[in-house]
């Protein structure tokens, strides 16, 4: 379980507008930290055209590395820390350019 890996993660139970159900999520925390059994993740959702203008959404096109089946978006406004026990199965991984885009989106969220 390392930064940039995509796992199916059980996000339930949720409250309000939090993303729910078991869905792909990207691990964001650094590999050099993390003795705790927790991971910082961002959920991945179906791509919508209007997400292109949303600064905290990062588009993810399917490829052999990430093993996604359709164009998706990483929602960096829904970042959370959760137990590794919620991680169901590894799906794939992303390259450094996607991680960099995630970091840029997080900078916008935390400005």
C-alpha positions, -999 to +999 in steps of 0.1 A: +000+000+000+019+030-012+014+065-026-003+064-060-019+030-056-055+027-064-076+004-041-112-004-039-122+010-005-154+006+015-163+042+024-195+033+043-210+045+066-211+081+054-230+112+064-245+139+041-227+146+009-197+123+016-189+099-012-203+065-003-201+028-011-171+007-022-153+026-049-117+031-062-096+056-042-061+068-046-036+066-017-021+101-012+001+099+019+039+097+016+055+063+017+081+076+042+055+082+070+027+060+083+034+037+111-002+040+120-027+016+103-042+045+084-041+059+049-049+093+035-071+088+004-091+106-022-121+089-038-125+083-075-158+090-092-174+089-127-161+117-149-185+145-158-177+172-184-182+201-160-155+186-137-129+200-162-135+234-147-135+223-111-100+229-097-100+201-071-111+174-096-082+155-114-092+136-146-080+100-148-081+083-182-082+045-181-049+027-189-030-005-181-014+010-150-046+022-133-068-006-147-099+016-146-126+009-172-138+044-179-127+081-176-129+090-140-121+119-117-102+121-084-121+143-060-095+160-039-122+179-019-132+145-003-098+136+010-099+116+043-079+094+066-092+059+071-083+025+085-063+002+062-090-024+071-113-005+047-091-013+017-107-042-002-085-049-032-057-032-052-069-020-086-038-003-101-015+027-097-009+061-112+022+078-125+039+108-109+021+133-132-012+124-117+002+126-082+016+160-090-019+171-103-034+158-070-009+179-050-017+210-070-055+204-065-049+200-027-030+233-027-061+250-041-083+233-016-061+244+014-054+280+002 
